[in-house]
């Protein structure tokens, strides 16, 4: 599980070791926010407060996650030079799914206007990226296993850039099943890929099944890829009813 700790900025990065002495408490629900169930769905079970001692130890070993996050921060820094705070916040949400730079009032207006989905990074974005790379790789004469291995690189980087949210992870697993089925000489379908993706996501974090983003992502894919084709096929049979 993950432990949340709020402290002054210390310059620690992804991959660094952190030493904390403080009081660990489980988040509690309030009348305005169901903190316990919300954080548990994201694998966060404890919150450290009343910190007496805090130290971090820098890691010099290579970390793909740290490299990708540094690139992400670099892009955000460049955007911040040429855009105002509001525009930069919206652009960060569209590119990386990071909504922290958008005021709550702005988010409320966007959702009420029906355009809140532009701040969500999920399967459509990853599908476009993978389709582009797969098209380029298919033009190169190489072993199919090597081609699939190379495709995993942009998938991994995209997932890290998007903050490893459950909806993006679900999309990544499904795309891996689609492109990997050829290696195993199998046919894949939406229902099977979706089911295995949800199983993989909940193996390490069972309470993720209550995460709103995962539920919306999985139900949306089920409706589009499983239920809709079945309904259309039923309608096209032109039965009396």
VEXDREN-2710 file (C-alpha; in Angstrom, 1 decimal):
% VEXDREN-2710
k/r/px/py/pz
1/UNK/0.0/0.0/0.0
2/UNK/0.9/3.7/-0.3
3/UNK/1.4/6.1/2.6
4/UNK/0.6/9.8/2.0
5/UNK/2.8/12.4/3.7
6/UNK/2.6/16.2/3.4
7/UNK/5.7/18.1/4.2
8/UNK/7.8/21.1/3.0
9/UNK/9.4/20.7/-0.4
10/UNK/12.7/19.0/-0.1
11/UNK/13.8/18.3/-3.7
12/UNK/13.2/14.5/-3.5
13/UNK/12.5/12.8/-6.8
14/UNK/11.0/9.5/-8.0
15/UNK/13.2/6.7/-6.8
16/UNK/14.8/8.5/-3.8
17/UNK/14.5/6.9/-0.4
18/UNK/12.6/8.7/2.3
19/UNK/12.8/8.3/6.1
20/UNK/9.9/9.6/8.1
21/UNK/9.1/9.6/11.9
22/UNK/5.5/10.6/12.6
23/UNK/2.0/9.5/13.4
24/UNK/0.3/7.2/10.9
25/UNK/-3.5/7.4/10.7
26/UNK/-6.1/6.0/8.4
27/UNK/-8.1/8.6/6.4
28/UNK/-11.6/9.2/7.8
29/UNK/-14.7/10.0/5.9
30/UNK/-16.4/13.4/6.5
31/UNK/-19.7/14.9/5.5
32/UNK/-18.1/16.6/2.5
33/UNK/-15.7/13.9/1.2
34/UNK/-15.5/10.1/1.6
35/UNK/-11.7/10.1/2.1
36/UNK/-11.4/6.6/3.5
37/UNK/-13.1/4.8/0.5
38/UNK/-11.6/7.3/-2.0
39/UNK/-8.0/6.7/-1.0
40/UNK/-8.4/3.0/-0.4
41/UNK/-9.5/2.6/-4.0
42/UNK/-6.2/4.1/-5.0
43/UNK/-4.2/1.9/-2.8
44/UNK/-3.5/4.6/-0.1
45/UNK/-4.2/3.3/3.4
46/UNK/-2.4/5.6/5.7
47/UNK/-1.6/9.3/6.1
48/UNK/1.4/10.4/8.2
49/UNK/1.0/13.6/10.2
50/UNK/2.8/15.3/13.2
51/UNK/6.1/14.6/11.6
52/UNK/9.1/14.7/14.0
53/UNK/11.8/13.8/11.5
54/UNK/12.1/13.8/7.7
55/UNK/15.1/12.8/5.6
56/UNK/15.5/11.7/2.0
57/UNK/18.4/10.0/0.4
58/UNK/19.1/10.6/-3.3
59/UNK/19.4/7.6/-5.6
60/UNK/21.9/7.8/-8.4
61/UNK/20.7/4.6/-10.1
62/UNK/18.9/4.8/-13.5
63/UNK/15.2/4.9/-13.3
64/UNK/12.9/5.0/-16.3
65/UNK/10.1/6.5/-14.2
66/UNK/12.4/9.3/-12.9
67/UNK/13.6/10.0/-16.5
68/UNK/10.0/10.2/-17.9
69/UNK/8.9/12.4/-15.0
70/UNK/11.8/14.8/-15.5
71/UNK/10.9/15.1/-19.2
72/UNK/7.3/15.8/-18.1
73/UNK/8.4/18.5/-15.7
74/UNK/10.6/20.0/-18.5
75/UNK/7.6/20.2/-20.9
76/UNK/5.4/21.8/-18.2
77/UNK/8.2/24.3/-17.5
78/UNK/8.4/25.2/-21.2
79/UNK/4.7/25.7/-21.4
80/UNK/4.7/27.8/-18.3
81/UNK/7.1/30.3/-20.0
82/UNK/4.8/31.0/-22.9
83/UNK/1.3/30.5/-21.4
84/UNK/-0.6/31.9/-18.5
85/UNK/-1.3/29.7/-15.5
86/UNK/-4.9/28.9/-16.5
87/UNK/-4.0/27.9/-20.0
88/UNK/-1.0/25.9/-18.8
89/UNK/-3.1/24.0/-16.3
90/UNK/-5.7/23.1/-19.0
91/UNK/-2.9/22.0/-21.4
92/UNK/-1.3/19.9/-18.7
93/UNK/-4.6/18.1/-18.1
94/UNK/-5.1/17.5/-21.8
95/UNK/-1.5/16.1/-22.3
96/UNK/-0.9/14.3/-19.0
97/UNK/-4.2/14.1/-17.2
98/UNK/-2.8/16.3/-14.4
99/UNK/-5.6/18.5/-13.2
100/UNK/-3.8/20.0/-10.2
101/UNK/-3.2/23.2/-12.1
102/UNK/-6.9/23.9/-12.8
103/UNK/-9.0/25.8/-10.2
104/UNK/-12.0/23.9/-8.9
105/UNK/-14.3/26.6/-10.3
106/UNK/-12.8/26.2/-13.7
107/UNK/-13.2/22.4/-13.6
108/UNK/-16.8/22.8/-12.5
109/UNK/-17.5/25.2/-15.5
110/UNK/-15.9/22.7/-17.9
111/UNK/-17.9/19.8/-16.6
112/UNK/-21.2/21.8/-16.7
113/UNK/-20.4/22.8/-20.3
114/UNK/-20.0/19.1/-21.2
115/UNK/-16.3/19.3/-22.2
116/UNK/-14.8/17.9/-19.0
117/UNK/-13.7/14.8/-20.9
118/UNK/-10.9/16.7/-22.7
119/UNK/-9.0/16.6/-19.3
120/UNK/-9.1/12.8/-19.3
121/UNK/-6.2/10.9/-20.8
122/UNK/-7.2/7.3/-21.5
123/UNK/-7.5/4.6/-24.2
124/UNK/-8.1/6.8/-27.2
125/UNK/-4.9/8.7/-26.8
126/UNK/-2.9/5.6/-26.2
127/UNK/-4.5/3.9/-29.2
128/UNK/-3.5/6.7/-31.5
129/UNK/0.1/6.6/-30.2
130/UNK/0.4/2.8/-30.6
131/UNK/-1.3/2.9/-34.0
132/UNK/1.4/5.4/-35.2
133/UNK/4.3/3.4/-33.9
134/UNK/2.9/0.1/-35.1
135/UNK/2.4/1.6/-38.6
136/UNK/6.1/2.7/-38.7
137/UNK/7.4/-0.6/-37.3
138/UNK/5.3/-2.6/-39.7
139/UNK/7.2/-0.9/-42.6
140/UNK/10.5/-2.2/-41.2
141/UNK/11.5/-5.8/-41.8
142/UNK/12.2/-7.3/-38.4
143/UNK/11.2/-10.2/-36.1
144/UNK/7.7/-10.0/-34.8
145/UNK/8.8/-10.5/-31.2
146/UNK/11.3/-7.6/-31.6
147/UNK/8.6/-5.4/-33.1
148/UNK/6.3/-6.1/-30.1
149/UNK/9.1/-5.5/-27.7
150/UNK/9.8/-2.1/-29.2
151/UNK/6.1/-1.2/-29.1
152/UNK/6.2/-1.8/-25.3
153/UNK/8.5/1.2/-24.9
154/UNK/6.1/4.0/-26.0
155/UNK/3.3/2.2/-24.1
156/UNK/5.3/2.2/-20.9
157/UNK/6.4/5.9/-21.4
158/UNK/2.9/7.0/-22.1
159/UNK/1.6/5.3/-19.0
160/UNK/4.2/6.9/-16.9
161/UNK/3.6/10.4/-18.4
162/UNK/-0.1/10.0/-17.7
163/UNK/0.5/9.3/-14.1
164/UNK/-0.3/5.6/-14.2
165/UNK/-4.0/6.1/-13.6
166/UNK/-6.3/3.0/-13.6
167/UNK/-8.0/4.1/-16.8
168/UNK/-4.7/4.4/-18.6
169/UNK/-3.4/1.1/-17.2
170/UNK/-6.6/-0.6/-18.3
171/UNK/-6.1/0.7/-21.9
172/UNK/-2.4/-0.3/-21.9
173/UNK/-3.2/-3.9/-20.8
174/UNK/-5.9/-4.2/-23.5
175/UNK/-3.6/-2.9/-26.2
176/UNK/-0.9/-5.3/-25.2
177/UNK/-3.4/-8.2/-25.4
178/UNK/-4.5/-7.0/-28.9
179/UNK/-0.9/-6.7/-30.3
180/UNK/0.4/-9.7/-28.3
181/UNK/-2.3/-12.1/-29.5
182/UNK/-0.5/-12.5/-32.8
183/UNK/2.6/-13.7/-31.1
184/UNK/0.6/-16.5/-29.4
185/UNK/-1.4/-17.2/-32.6
186/UNK/-4.6/-16.3/-30.8
187/UNK/-7.6/-14.1/-31.6
188/UNK/-8.5/-11.5/-29.1
189/UNK/-11.9/-9.8/-28.4
190/UNK/-12.9/-6.8/-26.3
191/UNK/-14.7/-8.8/-23.6
192/UNK/-11.8/-11.1/-22.9
193/UNK/-9.2/-8.3/-23.0
194/UNK/-11.3/-6.1/-20.7
195/UNK/-11.8/-8.9/-18.2
196/UNK/-8.1/-9.8/-18.0
197/UNK/-7.2/-6.1/-17.7
198/UNK/-9.5/-5.6/-14.7
199/UNK/-8.1/-8.8/-13.1
200/UNK/-4.5/-7.6/-13.5
201/UNK/-5.4/-4.2/-12.1
202/UNK/-7.1/-5.6/-9.0
203/UNK/-4.5/-8.3/-8.2
204/UNK/-2.1/-5.8/-6.4
205/UNK/-4.9/-3.4/-5.3
206/UNK/-8.2/-5.2/-4.8
207/UNK/-10.0/-2.0/-3.7
208/UNK/-9.3/-0.4/-7.1
209/UNK/-12.6/-2.0/-8.1
210/UNK/-14.3/0.9/-6.3
211/UNK/-12.2/3.5/-8.1
212/UNK/-14.6/5.8/-10.1
213/UNK/-12.1/6.2/-13.0
214/UNK/-11.7/2.5/-13.4
215/UNK/-15.4/1.8/-13.2
216/UNK/-16.2/4.5/-15.8
217/UNK/-13.4/3.3/-18.0
218/UNK/-14.3/-0.4/-17.9
219/UNK/-18.1/0.2/-18.2
220/UNK/-17.6/2.6/-21.1
221/UNK/-15.5/0.0/-23.0
222/UNK/-17.9/-2.7/-22.2
223/UNK/-20.8/-0.6/-23.5
224/UNK/-19.0/0.4/-26.7
225/UNK/-17.1/-2.9/-27.5
226/UNK/-19.4/-5.6/-26.1
227/UNK/-23.0/-4.4/-25.5
228/UNK/-23.4/-2.1/-28.5
229/UNK/-22.3/-4.7/-31.1
230/UNK/-24.7/-7.3/-29.6
231/UNK/-27.6/-4.8/-29.6
232/UNK/-26.9/-3.8/-33.2
233/UNK/-26.7/-7.4/-34.3
234/UNK/-30.0/-8.1/-32.6
235/UNK/-31.6/-5.1/-34.3
236/UNK/-30.3/-6.0/-37.8
237/UNK/-31.9/-9.4/-37.6
238/UNK/-35.2/-7.5/-38.2
239/UNK/-37.3/-9.5/-35.7
240/UNK/-41.0/-8.7/-35.4
241/UNK/-40.6/-6.8/-32.2
END
